[in-house]
Amino acid sequence: MCQLEVRNVGSYVQHGVLEMYVYDPISYEFWGLVRSQRDEIPRLIPPLNLPWVSQVLGIEFQLFNDGLQVFYSNGDVFKDPEEVFQERE
């Protein structure tokens, strides 16, 4: 975890964020912090716990050989950011 991520974790925890996910598309490193209530201590989600379904957002994270894929609750795949930007042009 880099210094920027460590600073962000503290900020997110302080401001009551229930879920935080970090993914590195180069190393395929994926981790998250989750809690059910603002006054709880967040718990770590290491890659070993994938697939993971977000209790707050209802989305599913799955790690494949070519990287992380995120699915909506209906099973549709999230679009890559490049696809979304191209559609907006």
N, C-alpha and C positions, 0 to 999 in steps of 0.2 A: 504494500500500500504506500503510495507516495505522500509527501508532506501536504500537498494540496488536498488530497482525499481525507487525510487525518483532520485538517482544519475544517473541512466541510462536514465531517461526521459530527464534530462538536457543535457546530452551528445548527445542523439539522436536529440533533438531540435537544438542544436548548430551545428550539422553536417548536417542538412538539411533533415533528415529522414521525409518522408511524412506520413508514417503509422507505428504505434507501437502497438502490442497487447500483453496482459499479461493474462495468464490463470492459475488458481490454481486448479489442478485436485482433491484436497481433499475437498476444500470448494465450488468448482464450480464457484468461483469468476472469472469473465471475464470483462476486460475493455480494452479500447484502446484509442489512441490519433491519430487523423488524421488531415491533412491539404492538401489543393490542391497545394499550392506553398510554397517554402522554406521560404518566408518572412511573411507568415501568422502565427498567433498564433494557435497552435493545439487545437482542441476541443475534449472534452471527449466523449467517447462512453460507456455509462453504459449498463449493461445487459438488461435493458428494451428495448433497440433498436435492439435486436436480433429477427429474423435473420439479419445478416449484410453482405453485399457484398462489398469486398474491391474494390475501384475504381482503384487502382494501379495494384493489382495482379489478380483481377477478381475471387477471391476465395470467398466462402460463409461460414460464421460461423453460426451454429445453436446450440442452447442449448436444450438438451433433459433431461429427468429425470435422466439418467445415466451419464450425462456430456456433454462436448462440442464436436461437430463433425465438421470437416472442409471438404468442397467439392470443387473439381476443377470446373472450369467454365462449363465443359461438364457434370457435375452431379456426376462424380466418387468421391468416398470417399477417403480422404487422408489415407494412411496406418499409423498404430501406429509405433513409432520409433523401437520398438522391432521387428516388422515384417521386417522392412527395414534392420536392423542389421543381422537378421537371413538369409535373402536372400543373403547378401554379404558374408556370411561365406562359 
